[in-house]
Amino acid sequence: MIISGLQTGNTRWLAAHLQNAADNEEIELAEVRGTVAHDVDGALAEFDAYTAGTRAKEGVYAAFINPPQPLSREQYYRALEVIEQRLGLSGQPRIVLFHIKEGRHHCHVVWSRIDLQQMKAIQLSHDRQKLRRCAKELATEFGLSLPPGLAEDRGAERFLDAPQP
């Protein structure tokens, strides 16, 4: 199971990527939460408006869940719950899409990083490490395999090895 993510302010590119019918056999908009709009373009425009009210340059966080085999919707939503909690994005406005590309089922999610109560971007320090831990936990929970690089990852232990000349 691979989970990756990125902070971005380029929502136009993101909208085109998420709705790219030329490369995806199937695109399903499963959820739009926390916005007036019920479509990808409208929700991302709202995310941009939230960002404009702050000093943030990258107002959204986009993540990608790529399992080695198709998951049930309950498993995908369990994964989203774990990722949201780990990244500190619980309850934030979000968009969830499911894609099938070349027979591969995967999920995209985009969160607004802007805390509307404080009008500040939510800090996402060490997001890649947090997503790696999520991938390991969820793969174990769902009985899935990990790619070799992630399965063999020793985490902080890798710093205990003597440096090689």
KOLDRENLUM-639815 format. One line per field, with one value per residue (C-alpha): x, y, z; residue in one letter. Coordinates in Angstrom, 2 decimals. Each point is the difference from the previous one (the first is absolute). Layout:
N
xx: (X/...);
yy: (Y/...);
zz: (Z/...);
res: (A/...);
% end
This chain:
165
xx: (0.00/1.38/-1.27/1.57/-0.94/1.01/-0.80/-0.86/-1.53/-0.45/-3.65/-0.55/2.49/-1.51/-3.54/1.17/1.89/-2.88/-2.51/2.26/-2.37/2.58/2.33/-2.54/-2.47/-2.31/-0.25/-2.44/-0.45/-0.93/-0.06/0.25/-0.07/0.03/-0.71/-3.04/1.04/-0.64/2.48/3.81/0.49/-2.34/1.43/3.57/-1.03/-1.31/3.28/1.82/-2.24/0.81/3.71/-0.29/-1.08/3.32/3.71/0.23/1.23/-0.95/-3.53/-0.86/1.39/-0.54/0.53/-0.08/-0.78/1.26/-0.63/1.46/-3.56/-3.43/-1.31/-3.59/-1.43/-0.01/3.75/0.67/-2.00/1.81/3.29/-1.22/-0.97/3.46/1.82/-2.17/0.62/3.75/0.43/-2.20/-2.59/-3.01/-3.22/1.63/-1.88/0.95/-0.61/0.17/0.24/0.44/1.81/0.60/3.05/1.25/-1.99/1.60/-2.46/1.19/-1.29/0.80/-0.88/0.54/-0.32/-0.05/2.92/-1.63/-1.39/-2.97/-0.29/3.55/0.45/3.37/1.35/0.28/3.68/0.85/3.49/1.44/-3.02/1.91/1.14/-3.52/-1.42/2.61/-1.08/-3.65/0.76/1.74/-2.80/-2.78/1.73/0.25/-3.63/-1.27/2.37/1.75/3.59/2.37/2.41/3.56/1.36/-2.73/-0.04/3.75/-0.08/1.66/-1.21/2.26/2.16/1.66/1.92/1.70/2.16/3.56/0.39/1.55/3.06);
yy: (0.00/3.39/3.28/3.22/3.63/3.56/3.55/2.20/3.24/-1.09/-0.97/0.51/-2.77/-2.11/0.42/-1.06/-2.99/-1.20/0.25/-1.34/-2.30/-0.64/-1.94/-1.48/-2.69/1.01/3.07/0.17/3.10/-1.66/2.90/3.76/1.07/3.42/2.14/1.57/-1.47/-3.65/-0.35/-0.13/3.37/1.85/-1.59/0.76/3.61/0.22/-1.47/2.72/2.66/-1.29/0.14/3.55/1.14/-1.17/0.37/-3.65/-0.81/-3.70/-0.19/-3.61/-3.42/-2.72/-3.67/-3.14/-3.51/-2.72/-3.52/-3.14/-1.31/1.67/0.99/0.25/3.48/-0.62/-0.71/3.14/2.11/-1.65/0.95/3.59/0.18/-1.20/2.36/2.99/-0.61/-0.54/3.17/2.16/0.56/-1.56/1.80/2.16/0.56/-2.73/-1.59/-3.78/-1.64/-3.59/-0.81/-3.09/0.42/-2.93/-2.31/1.44/1.23/2.96/2.97/3.71/2.36/3.76/1.88/3.71/0.78/3.21/0.03/2.32/0.87/1.36/0.78/-1.73/-2.95/-3.22/-0.91/-3.34/-0.79/-3.41/-0.93/-2.58/-1.91/0.12/-1.36/-2.80/-1.02/0.14/-2.23/-2.57/-0.02/-0.19/-2.69/-2.11/0.74/-0.86/-2.95/1.70/-0.15/2.94/0.89/-1.16/3.47/0.60/-3.56/0.19/3.54/0.08/3.46/1.85/-3.12/0.73/2.82/-2.47/-1.47/1.30/2.38/-1.59/1.70);
zz: (0.00/-0.97/1.46/-1.18/0.29/-0.69/1.01/-2.95/-1.05/-3.61/0.17/-3.75/-0.79/2.77/-1.38/-3.47/1.39/2.16/-2.87/-2.77/-1.89/-2.75/2.33/2.41/-0.99/2.83/2.21/2.89/2.11/3.29/2.45/0.26/3.64/1.59/-3.06/-1.60/-3.37/-0.76/-2.86/-0.21/-1.72/2.35/3.15/-1.07/-0.76/3.57/1.31/-1.97/1.55/3.50/-0.84/-1.36/3.46/1.46/-0.70/-1.11/-3.49/0.05/1.31/-0.82/0.77/-2.59/0.84/-2.09/1.28/-2.30/1.34/-1.63/-0.42/0.05/3.42/1.15/0.49/3.75/-0.13/-2.04/2.45/2.92/-1.68/-0.48/3.68/1.10/-2.39/0.99/3.67/-0.41/-2.09/2.23/-2.74/1.75/-0.90/-2.68/-3.27/-2.46/-3.38/-0.50/-3.43/-1.10/-3.23/-2.07/-2.22/-2.09/2.29/3.16/2.62/2.07/1.98/0.01/2.81/0.22/3.27/0.65/2.32/1.20/3.54/-0.53/3.71/0.16/-3.71/0.00/-1.93/1.98/0.39/-1.61/1.26/-0.89/-2.12/-2.08/3.08/1.42/-3.27/-0.04/3.52/-1.08/-2.99/2.20/2.60/-2.56/-2.06/3.16/0.95/-3.51/-0.60/-2.94/-1.18/0.01/-2.80/0.81/0.83/2.56/1.36/0.69/1.40/3.40/0.91/2.46/0.46/-3.35/1.70/2.37/-2.79/-0.27/-2.95/-3.07/-1.51);
res: (M/I/I/S/G/L/Q/T/G/N/T/R/W/L/A/A/H/L/Q/N/A/A/D/N/E/E/I/E/L/A/E/V/R/G/T/V/A/H/D/V/D/G/A/L/A/E/F/D/A/Y/T/A/G/T/R/A/K/E/G/V/Y/A/A/F/I/N/P/P/Q/P/L/S/R/E/Q/Y/Y/R/A/L/E/V/I/E/Q/R/L/G/L/S/G/Q/P/R/I/V/L/F/H/I/K/E/G/R/H/H/C/H/V/V/W/S/R/I/D/L/Q/Q/M/K/A/I/Q/L/S/H/D/R/Q/K/L/R/R/C/A/K/E/L/A/T/E/F/G/L/S/L/P/P/G/L/A/E/D/R/G/A/E/R/F/L/D/A/P/Q/P);
% end
